[in-house]
Structure formats: C-alpha cells, structure tokens
Amino acid sequence: MLDSTQNRPELPPEIARRRTFAIISHPDAGKTTLTEKFLLFGGAIQMAGQVRAKGEARRTRSDFMAMEKDRGISVSASAMSFDFREYRFNLVDTPGHSDFSEDTYRTLTAVDAAVMVIDGAKGVESQTQKLFEVCRMRDLPILTFCNKMDRESRDVFEIIDEIQENLAIDVTPASWPIGVGRDFMGCYDMLRDRLELMDRADRNRVAESIEINGLDDPKLAEHVPEALLEKLREDLEMARALLPPLDRDAMHEGSLTPIWFGSAINSFGVKELMEGIANYGPEPQIQSAEPRKILPEEKKVAGFVFKVQANMDPKHRDRVAFVRLASGHFERGMKLTHVRSKKPMAITNPVMFLASDRELAEEAWAGDIIGIPNHGQLRIGDTLTEGEAIRVSGIPSFAPELLQGVRAGDPMKAKHLEKALMQFAEEGAAKVFKPAIGSGFVVGVVGQLQFEVLASRIELEYGLPVRFEASQFTSARWVNGAKQPVDVFTESNKQHIAHDHDGDIVYLTRLQWDIDRVARDYPDITLTATKEMMA
C-alpha cells in the first residue's frame, strides 16, 4: 500500500499533518479504553468514560449502539477526528469481536496505519493474529501498544519474542517497563531518554515525565528503587544488543513495529504512543484504483465509501456513508460524481464524527473521513470524484460462514422485513440472499453473535420482532463465468440458486461435495468465496 515513488512533491501542509489509523486487537485487550484516552489527550473529551449524564459515566463515548453498551463490546467501526499537537488524528475504531471481522477488514482499506493493542498477560491472541494478517496483505505500518502492564504480565522479552515469532515482524522497543504488576511504576522512554512515572491515584492524569541524561544519570536512583533500576539497566543493555533500532523506512514498509508499554486505564503510556503516531506514523498514502492510482496531493477530490451505518440516529431513518478522502481539498456543498451511477451528487451536509457526536464538516482534506447522510444511493465500495471515472479497488466482501432463514413475527409485515434486511445488506452488516425458488430470505453472517445483533436492531429500529431459524444451506459462493454457461448452470441448479442484494448470482450449498461437483461438472463456472465490492 505504501508507495516508494521517489521525487514526488511534498504534500500540502494540511494533508501532511493528517494521521489516519485504526486500532486492532483481540476482544478485552483494552482497545475501547485506549480510544477513550486518545480522545482525552486530544482534548476532545473532558473525562474518559463519560457521556453527558453522570449516571452514565461508565459508558464509553465510541460505542453508540444499545447492544454495544449492554455487552461492553464494539460491534461497528466508528470514526473519530481530533487534534493532537499540530496533527489531525483520524482514528477508526474497529470491532474486536471476531464475529464482526468483515467490518474490520473493510475498515483497514481506509487507513494508512494500524495500532495493535495486546494484553501484557496474554500476548498475541487469535483475533489479533487474523487482523494482523490483513494488515500484512496491505503492507500497513503497525505500531504496537502492550497494555495492562500494571497487572501481572509476562516477561517483556517473552512478549517481544512471541510477536516476532507469531507475526513474523521485527520489534523495536520505544519504551521499556520498570517493574510489572503491583511493582509497575512506569517506563523508560528509549526514544527520548526520559523517565515516565505512573500516577495510580488519578487515572485521567498524564504521567509525570522526568528528563534524564542516559541510564547512568544519578537522578534515576532518586525515583527508581535499586533492584528495579539494576534490572532496567541489564534489560536495556540486552534489548539494545539484540533488537533492531527504530528505522522509519522499515516501519513504513510494514516489516518493523515499534512497541510501547503502558496501562490505558491509568492513562499511562498513551501520550507516548500518540507522540509515536504523530512523529513516525505515515502521512496519507497513495490509494489503489482502476484505471490509475490516486495520489493524495492531487488537486481534485476523490474518495471512497468503506462503511455504511444505518440508523445512527434512530429518530431519523438515516444512512451515513463513511467516506475516506483519497485526494484533494473537499468543501461543503461541492458537487461530486457518483462513479457507479454516473450521476452528480451535491454534498450539502457532510459530517465529521466525534464518537456519536457529529458536526457539519465545512471542509476536509485527503486522509480525512467524513460521513455523508443519504437514502441508500451510496454503497460500500462506491467512489466519488470530481468527474473522473476512477474506481477505488480492493474492498473485499466475504462469503458468510453461517446461514439462517428469517421470519417476521407478524406475517403481514413481510415487506417491512425485506426493507430492513436490504438496509443491513447495504450496510455490510449481513449478506441477504433471495432464493430463486420459494419466498423468504436466507441471511448469512460470519459469527453467531451477528444474528443476535441483527434481531435486536430490527426490533429496535423497525419495531419488528423476528426469529432466525435453521436453514438447509451451510455456505454460499458467488457464481462467475460467461453469460451462456452461467445461464445453463442456474437453470439446472435452481433449488441452489439465490441472488444477493446487488442482484449477483449466488450458489447456496449444503456440503463441500456440492462445490466439488460444480467444479467437476461445470468447468466454465467459477465459485468464489469473496467478491470485490466495486461498482
């Protein structure tokens, strides 16, 4: 994804100050807490974990769906913009729960870097590994934050070894913890030779920072007990001998990750990580597209939809398309061409997000993420330009792993159900298939929890109780091939054929044997488990 084209002009200052990144982690590693603290240090909120009412102070700002608040998990990717020093951070929070991984994969197409959060006690967990693989496919630069150092955690070298072995990436320490668990008192900042001390009493306070002159500075002994200081000196000597130094190019190519240690809940290590994103994170990058790439410094505006969120405000049945600007300087009221339909769209009320608060965006630059309220015209994968027929490529859609039939509690409301399902399909929250034979729909998702989320959202947003029931089919594949063989195939296999919400032909299967049979009997047909979401 990062382009090494030399002799490109310098980016305009407004674009160069953008840092657009996602946070990835296994559930429970502390991602939502870290997001809160970013907003806190960016001055975007006064107190972490606080909504407006005091009684809701435990609820977080970035989780706005009722179910997320009830369960304490993030199930939809929200985007937030805020300033930190002279930089503009665009942070995209991703669902950590593996049942929502498709949303995350798509989100990673819209960012220039990822912050990987790992738990100091658990190290690299399965979901982190999966998400890391997606970052690797896109050569995304990764910055790592090892969280929960104030709890019993593993040996630092062991954590670093595990990242290097499991994820096949070099690791360079940007900070080094002093003590662990109950003895954890802070970190030595290796990039700036400072001592950072944690304040356990006030969780929202920035750590005290003491400037020192290397590890032999007598000032160190005033703050760090002798045993811990001796261990710190030994560890750092070993780390400097064994681990590579921070190399910006290697990091930008995705082959090296700097690691910071801290405790997000105690606001410790977060500011150093933010400094790292500002100083070492990539500027807005070149975007893959057909028939040519889009450069961020281009004068004309181009952007693409990577997420659609319906009913963000249940009082208004709105759909907001999240658009990542790939180039240019956007101004409110601009007319942009919707490449898929070739129609112009006047963008009159674009919004910027601060968690669930939105404000009108008067302007935005390449690297920014804006929301465009619309009534279903914009879909995931759509490109908006100032007239050029160019389409951003590489936004994936995956075949669902679980299929179920769905019925409305009230049979008279079948039309309402169809409308709700189509909305969720466009949002990318589920795949909705309409079988060629019989009535009803088959809904496909990646994980079981998505069925619960869908049922609760349909009831909440449409006042329509539904029930999901077992389906005879277990998986779905998109059908590709020339028109004539596809027609012959669909005619002979009607009981297996359905259409997705884009009208594309889908083959619903019961067993792997069905897929093998198609490969054997229909050599001109290809069944695929992914399709690119391109207009």
VENDA-V197196 format. One record per pair of residues at least 6 apart in sequence whose ideal C-beta (glycine too) atoms are under 7 Angstrom apart, sorted by the first residue. I is the first residue (numbers start at 1). J is the second residue. D is the distance in Angstrom with one decimal. If there is no record, write none. Layout:
I,J,D
I,J,D
This chain:
1,138,4.7
1,139,5.1
1,140,6.2
1,285,6.0
2,139,6.0
2,252,5.3
2,253,6.5
2,282,6.5
2,285,5.7
3,285,6.7
3,286,4.2
9,297,6.1
11,283,5.7
11,296,6.2
11,297,5.3
12,297,6.4
14,365,4.8
15,283,6.9
15,284,5.6
15,296,5.4
15,297,6.7
15,365,5.1
15,366,4.8
15,367,6.0
16,283,5.2
17,86,6.0
17,87,5.1
17,88,5.6
18,88,5.3
18,90,6.5
18,283,6.7
18,284,5.2
18,365,6.4
18,367,3.2
18,368,6.5
19,87,5.6
19,89,5.3
19,277,5.5
19,278,6.4
19,281,4.8
20,90,4.1
20,111,5.2
20,112,5.1
20,284,6.5
20,367,4.9
20,369,7.0
21,91,6.4
21,111,5.3
21,112,6.6
21,113,4.4
21,114,6.1
21,115,5.9
21,277,6.4
21,281,6.4
22,92,4.4
22,94,5.3
22,107,5.6
22,108,5.9
22,111,4.5
22,114,5.1
23,31,5.1
23,34,6.4
23,35,6.2
23,91,6.9
23,93,6.0
23,94,6.5
23,115,4.8
23,117,6.2
24,94,5.9
24,114,5.2
24,116,5.5
24,128,6.9
24,131,4.2
25,31,4.3
25,96,5.3
25,116,6.7
25,117,3.8
25,118,6.9
25,128,6.0
26,96,6.2
26,125,3.7
26,126,6.9
26,127,4.3
26,128,4.8
27,73,6.3
27,96,4.4
27,97,5.3
27,127,6.8
29,117,4.7
29,118,5.9
29,119,4.6
29,147,6.0
30,117,5.9
30,147,4.3
30,148,6.2
30,264,4.8
31,96,5.5
31,117,5.1
32,60,5.3
32,62,6.3
32,63,6.5
32,74,5.8
33,264,4.4
33,265,5.5
34,117,5.8
34,145,6.6
34,147,6.9
34,264,4.3
34,270,6.6
35,62,5.0
35,91,6.6
35,93,5.2
36,48,4.1
36,49,6.0
36,60,5.7
36,61,6.4
37,48,5.7
37,264,5.5
37,267,5.4
37,270,4.4
38,91,6.0
38,270,6.9
38,274,6.5
39,45,4.7
39,61,6.3
39,80,6.7
39,82,6.1
40,48,4.7
40,204,6.4
41,84,6.7
41,270,6.2
41,271,5.5
41,274,6.0
42,82,3.7
42,83,6.2
42,84,4.7
42,89,6.3
44,82,4.0
44,354,5.6
45,61,6.0
47,204,6.0
48,204,5.9
49,57,5.9
49,58,5.9
49,60,5.9
50,57,4.9
51,59,5.3
51,61,6.6
59,69,5.4
61,355,3.9
62,74,7.0
62,78,5.3
62,80,6.6
62,93,5.0
62,355,4.6
63,69,5.8
63,74,5.5
64,78,6.9
64,355,6.7
64,356,3.7
65,75,6.4
65,76,6.2
66,460,6.4
67,75,6.6
67,453,5.7
67,456,5.5
68,74,5.8
68,75,5.5
73,97,5.2
74,93,6.0
74,95,5.1
74,96,6.2
75,95,5.1
75,97,6.4
75,100,5.3
75,453,5.8
76,95,6.6
76,103,6.5
76,309,6.2
77,92,5.8
77,93,6.1
77,94,4.9
77,95,6.4
77,103,5.4
77,104,6.8
77,107,4.4
77,307,5.9
78,93,5.2
78,353,6.5
78,355,6.3
79,90,6.6
79,92,5.0
79,322,5.8
79,353,5.2
79,369,4.4
80,91,5.0
80,353,5.5
80,354,5.6
80,355,5.8
81,88,6.6
81,89,7.0
81,90,5.1
81,352,5.2
81,353,6.6
81,368,6.7
81,369,6.9
82,89,5.7
82,354,6.7
84,274,5.5
84,278,6.3
85,278,6.0
87,278,4.7
90,367,6.5
90,368,5.9
90,369,5.2
92,107,5.3
92,110,6.5
92,111,5.7
92,369,6.9
94,104,4.2
94,107,5.0
95,103,5.5
95,104,5.8
96,127,6.5
97,449,6.5
98,127,4.9
98,447,6.1
99,446,5.8
99,447,2.4
99,448,6.6
99,449,4.1
99,450,5.3
100,450,6.9
101,130,6.5
101,446,5.9
102,398,5.3
102,428,6.9
102,446,5.5
103,428,6.5
104,131,6.2
105,134,5.3
105,396,5.9
106,306,5.3
106,307,6.4
106,380,6.5
106,395,5.8
106,396,6.9
106,428,6.6
107,306,6.3
107,307,6.6
108,114,6.8
108,134,5.4
108,135,6.3
108,138,6.4
108,140,6.6
109,306,5.6
109,394,5.9
109,395,5.1
110,306,4.0
110,324,3.9
110,369,6.8
112,282,4.7
112,284,6.1
112,285,4.9
113,140,6.0
113,141,4.4
113,143,6.7
113,281,5.0
113,282,5.5
114,135,5.1
114,140,5.2
114,142,5.2
115,143,5.1
115,145,6.1
116,128,6.5
116,132,6.6
116,142,5.4
116,144,4.8
117,145,5.1
117,147,5.6
118,124,6.1
118,128,6.2
118,144,6.7
118,146,5.5
118,147,6.9
119,147,6.0
119,148,5.4
120,146,5.2
120,147,6.4
120,148,4.8
120,149,5.0
120,151,7.0
120,153,3.1
120,154,6.5
120,159,6.7
121,148,6.4
121,151,6.3
121,152,6.2
121,153,4.8
121,154,6.3
123,154,6.3
123,159,5.7
123,162,4.7
124,162,5.4
124,163,6.0
124,166,4.7
124,167,6.5
129,166,6.2
129,167,6.9
132,167,5.2
135,142,5.8
136,254,6.6
139,253,6.4
139,254,4.2
140,254,5.9
141,251,5.4
141,252,5.2
141,254,5.7
141,282,5.5
142,254,6.7
142,257,4.6
143,257,6.4
143,258,5.8
143,273,6.9
143,276,5.8
143,277,6.2
143,281,6.9
144,163,6.8
144,257,4.9
144,258,7.0
144,259,4.2
145,260,5.3
145,262,6.7
145,269,7.0
145,273,5.3
146,159,6.0
146,259,5.9
146,261,4.8
147,262,6.7
147,263,6.7
147,264,5.3
148,263,6.2
149,177,5.1
149,180,6.1
149,184,5.1
149,261,5.1
149,262,6.2
149,263,5.5
150,184,4.7
150,263,4.2
150,266,6.0
151,181,6.0
152,180,6.9
152,181,4.3
153,180,5.1
153,181,6.6
156,177,6.1
156,235,6.8
160,171,4.9
160,259,6.9
163,169,6.8
163,171,5.2
164,170,6.6
164,171,5.5
169,255,6.4
169,256,6.8
169,257,5.4
170,244,5.4
170,250,7.0
170,255,6.2
170,256,4.4
171,243,6.5
171,257,5.7
171,259,5.5
172,243,5.7
172,244,5.4
172,245,6.2
172,246,4.9
172,256,6.1
172,258,5.2
173,190,5.8
173,239,5.5
173,243,6.3
173,259,5.6
174,190,6.0
174,191,5.4
174,246,6.7
174,258,4.3
174,259,6.3
174,260,5.0
174,276,5.9
175,187,4.2
175,188,6.5
175,189,5.2
175,190,6.0
175,260,5.0
175,261,5.5
175,269,6.7
175,272,5.9
176,187,6.1
176,188,4.8
176,190,6.0
176,232,6.8
176,235,6.3
176,236,5.8
176,239,6.6
176,261,7.0
177,184,6.3
177,187,5.4
177,261,4.3
178,185,5.3
178,186,5.4
178,187,6.3
178,188,6.4
178,224,6.0
178,228,5.5
178,232,5.5
179,185,5.2
179,228,5.2
183,228,6.9
185,197,6.3
185,198,6.2
186,195,6.7
186,196,4.9
186,197,4.2
186,198,4.8
186,207,6.6
187,196,4.9
187,261,5.5
187,262,6.8
187,269,6.2
188,195,6.1
188,232,6.1
188,236,6.9
189,196,5.6
189,272,6.1
191,246,6.9
193,212,6.3
193,213,7.0
193,214,6.0
194,209,5.4
194,210,6.5
194,211,5.4
194,212,6.6
195,210,4.3
195,212,5.5
195,220,6.6
195,223,6.1
196,207,4.8
196,209,5.6
196,272,6.7
197,207,6.0
197,208,4.7
197,210,6.8
197,223,6.4
198,207,5.5
198,263,6.8
198,266,5.8
198,268,4.3
199,205,5.1
199,207,6.5
199,208,6.7
200,266,6.4
203,265,6.3
203,266,5.3
203,267,5.8
204,267,5.8
205,267,6.3
206,267,6.5
206,271,5.6
207,268,5.2
210,219,6.8
210,223,6.4
212,219,5.2
212,220,5.9
215,233,5.5
215,236,6.4
220,229,6.0
221,229,6.3
224,232,6.9
244,256,6.6
246,258,5.5
247,256,6.0
248,280,6.0
250,256,3.9
251,257,6.9
251,258,6.6
251,280,6.3
252,282,5.6
258,276,6.2
258,280,6.8
260,269,5.4
260,272,5.5
260,273,4.7
260,276,6.4
261,269,5.9
262,268,4.6
262,269,1.7
262,270,6.3
263,269,6.6
264,270,6.0
284,296,4.2
284,366,4.8
284,367,3.4
285,296,7.0
286,293,5.2
286,294,6.9
286,295,5.6
287,293,6.5
287,294,4.4
287,326,4.1
287,392,5.9
288,393,5.2
288,394,5.3
289,390,5.2
289,391,6.0
289,392,4.7
289,393,5.8
290,391,5.1
290,393,5.4
291,390,7.0
292,390,6.7
294,302,5.0
294,326,4.4
294,327,5.1
294,390,6.7
295,327,6.2
296,326,6.7
296,327,5.4
296,366,3.8
296,367,6.6
298,327,4.0
298,328,5.9
299,328,6.0
300,327,6.6
300,328,5.2
300,386,4.3
301,325,6.7
301,327,6.5
301,328,3.6
301,329,7.0
301,330,4.9
301,334,6.8
301,336,6.5
301,386,5.3
302,326,4.8
302,327,4.8
302,328,6.6
302,383,6.7
302,385,4.6
302,390,6.4
303,323,4.4
303,324,6.0
303,325,4.3
303,326,5.7
303,384,5.1
304,323,6.7
304,324,6.0
304,326,6.6
304,382,6.7
304,383,4.8
304,392,3.8
305,321,4.6
305,322,6.8
305,323,5.5
305,378,5.2
305,379,6.6
305,380,5.6
305,381,6.6
305,382,4.5
306,322,6.0
306,324,5.8
306,380,6.6
306,395,6.3
307,322,4.2
307,380,6.6
307,428,6.8
308,319,5.8
308,321,5.2
308,378,6.6
308,379,6.6
308,380,5.8
308,426,5.7
308,427,4.5
308,428,6.4
309,320,5.2
309,322,6.9
309,427,6.3
310,319,4.8
310,423,4.9
310,427,5.0
311,317,6.3
311,318,7.0
311,461,4.6
312,318,6.6
312,320,5.4
314,461,5.9
318,373,5.0
319,374,5.9
319,375,6.7
319,376,6.1
320,371,4.2
320,372,6.9
320,373,5.4
321,371,7.0
321,372,4.8
321,374,5.9
321,378,3.8
322,369,5.9
322,371,5.8
323,369,6.9
323,370,5.4
323,372,5.7
323,384,6.6
324,369,5.4
325,364,5.7
325,365,6.7
325,366,5.2
325,367,6.6
325,368,5.1
325,370,6.9
326,366,6.1
326,392,6.8
327,366,4.9
328,366,6.1
329,363,6.7
329,365,5.6
330,363,6.3
330,364,4.5
331,363,5.0
332,347,6.9
332,350,5.9
332,360,6.8
332,361,6.4
332,362,5.1
332,363,6.8
333,346,6.7
333,348,5.9
334,347,5.5
335,344,4.9
335,345,7.0
335,346,5.2
336,345,5.6
336,347,6.0
336,384,4.2
336,385,6.5
336,386,6.4
337,344,5.6
337,384,6.9
337,385,5.4
337,386,7.0
337,387,5.2
338,345,5.2
338,377,6.6
338,382,6.5
338,384,6.1
339,382,7.0
339,383,4.5
339,385,6.1
339,389,5.8
339,390,6.9
339,391,5.7
339,535,6.1
340,382,5.5
340,535,3.0
347,372,5.9
349,360,6.2
349,373,6.0
350,361,4.5
350,370,4.5
350,371,6.7
350,372,5.6
351,358,4.0
351,359,6.6
351,360,6.3
351,361,5.9
351,370,6.7
351,371,4.3
352,358,6.8
352,359,5.8
352,361,4.4
352,370,6.2
353,371,6.2
358,371,6.6
361,370,5.1
364,370,5.0
372,378,6.3
376,426,6.4
379,426,5.5
380,395,6.4
380,428,5.0
380,533,4.9
381,395,4.7
381,533,3.2
381,534,5.1
381,535,6.3
382,535,5.7
383,390,6.4
383,391,4.9
383,392,4.9
391,534,5.7
391,535,6.3
393,532,6.8
393,534,6.3
395,532,6.6
395,533,4.6
396,530,5.3
396,532,6.4
396,533,6.9
397,530,6.3
397,531,5.1
397,533,4.9
398,529,6.7
398,530,5.3
399,475,6.4
399,476,5.3
399,477,6.0
399,529,4.1
399,530,6.8
400,431,4.9
400,444,2.8
400,445,5.3
400,446,6.1
400,476,6.1
401,446,5.5
402,444,6.8
402,445,5.4
402,448,6.4
403,442,5.4
403,444,4.9
403,471,4.7
403,473,5.0
403,474,6.4
403,475,6.9
403,476,6.6
404,443,5.7
404,451,6.3
404,468,4.3
404,469,6.2
404,470,6.5
404,471,5.2
405,440,5.9
405,442,6.0
405,469,5.0
405,471,4.8
406,441,5.7
406,443,5.1
406,466,5.7
406,468,5.4
407,466,6.5
407,467,5.8
407,469,6.8
408,414,5.9
408,417,4.4
408,464,5.9
408,466,5.5
409,465,3.9
409,466,6.4
409,467,6.8
413,464,5.7
416,462,6.0
416,464,5.5
417,464,6.3
417,466,6.5
420,458,5.0
420,462,4.8
420,464,6.4
421,432,4.6
421,441,5.7
421,443,6.8
422,432,6.6
422,501,5.7
424,430,5.1
424,454,6.3
425,431,6.6
425,432,4.1
425,501,3.8
426,501,6.4
429,454,6.7
430,443,5.3
430,444,6.6
430,445,5.2
430,450,6.4
430,454,5.8
431,444,3.9
431,476,6.8
431,500,6.2
432,441,5.6
432,443,5.8
432,500,6.9
432,501,5.4
433,441,6.6
433,442,4.5
433,444,6.6
433,476,6.4
433,498,3.8
433,499,6.9
433,500,5.8
433,506,5.5
433,508,6.7
434,441,5.9
434,498,5.8
434,499,5.3
435,442,6.2
435,498,4.5
436,494,5.2
436,497,4.4
436,498,6.3
437,494,5.7
437,495,5.8
442,471,5.5
442,473,6.3
442,498,6.4
442,508,6.6
443,468,6.9
444,476,5.6
445,451,6.1
451,468,5.0
455,466,5.7
455,468,6.5
458,464,5.3
458,466,5.2
459,465,5.3
472,510,6.3
473,508,4.1
473,509,6.4
473,510,6.0
474,509,6.5
474,510,5.9
475,509,5.2
476,506,5.1
476,508,5.4
477,506,6.9
477,507,4.9
477,509,6.6
477,515,6.6
477,527,3.7
477,528,6.3
477,529,6.2
478,504,6.0
478,506,5.9
478,528,5.0
478,531,4.9
479,486,6.0
479,489,6.8
479,505,4.3
479,506,6.7
479,507,5.3
479,525,6.3
479,527,6.4
480,526,4.5
480,528,6.0
481,524,5.3
481,525,4.5
481,526,6.2
482,524,6.6
485,522,6.7
485,524,3.9
485,525,5.9
486,505,6.6
486,525,6.7
489,522,5.3
489,525,5.2
490,497,5.0
490,505,6.2
493,507,7.0
496,507,5.5
496,508,5.2
496,509,6.8
497,505,6.5
497,507,6.5
498,506,4.8
498,508,5.5
499,505,6.2
499,506,6.5
500,506,5.4
504,531,6.9
507,518,6.9
507,527,5.8
509,515,5.7
515,527,5.9
518,525,6.1
518,527,5.8
